[in-house]
Amino acid sequence: MKQLNFTFARKLVLGLLGVGFAVASAQAGAQAYPTRPIQLVVGYGAGGGTDMCFRALALTASKELGQSVVVENKPGAGSSLSIGYIARQKPDGYNIAALSTGAVLNQFLVPSIDYDVMKDLTPIAMVAQYQVGLLVRADSPLKTLDDVIKKAKQAPDTIAFSTAGVGTPQHLTMVKLGEQTGVKWTHVAYKSGIEASTALVRGDVEVMAQTAEWVPFVRDGRLRLLNVFTESRMAGFEDAPTLVEAGYDLVAPSILGIVGPKGMDPAVVAKIDKAFKAAIDTEQFRNCTDQFGLKTDYKDAAAFTQHIQQTIGKWAPVIKNMDTK
């Protein structure tokens, strides 16, 4: 009996020592992090606003972390492919991703998407908001939103609009706008805002609804901004009214932040958060947000999580009842 008690006690002590060693090792690992380069996956093509601004952030974040933050583009499905990829990686802090609104809302649109943003990811920090606008070519006879709607009513499905993908905020807002106005138009999805803008410049589509990668095209006179999908008028483009001002109760949802796989060590999350927070307050990032029309909006992990939850709470029920074709 005594021998059994001794054996049990010995196993218990060894087990507790093992747990203590594992905890100590994990803490030591978090303190040492990072010890190798970090992959930052961006779900849009190279050269677009999301890609370029995350590259600007990565430069400073690399210096803050003492290791390279390497941007890798994995475009497709409104950035959902990149989030599906990151959800399958180890939660060790060496694989993180840019999370945009499309990837959040696409899980309610596309049956093949097998991730749940709130269950399969670790929110790290929000860095900015997209600002969406409705545009035409500078030589277009369509001068106002009313012109676009009038033509769409006269010839249903003949007006094609470009976006950077299915399930993006601009796509969903256009679908909702179509419902409110009783018109039908054709959605043409591209892999990036630059591609969507180029398609409009070429005349492949008549209208574009897109996050503000279009800023350079408006500034050089090739495109004309009709309306913005934001809560208030956009700085630098104050002549363009909001959809609300035009009589439509619509504001595009907006998320742009950094996430990792579920189960990340809070200490590692805090280190990444701190590095990117520092990167936001740099000339490189400010220049990029000005060039591509992003609005800086920093939120830490807790506030970012809440923002994602609120966006899902507002838009998921709407999406489930929408005809998004």
PyMOL commands that set and color helices and strands:
alter all, ss='L'
color gray80, all
select helices_A, chain A and resi 2-32+49-65+77-87+101-108+117-120+145-154+169-181+193-202+212-219+266-280+283-292+301-320
alter helices_A, ss='H'
color red, helices_A
select strands_A, chain A and resi 38-42+69-73+95-100+121-129+132-137+160-163+186-189+207-211+223-228+256-261+295-299
alter strands_A, ss='S'
color yellow, strands_A
deselect
rebuild
show_as cartoon
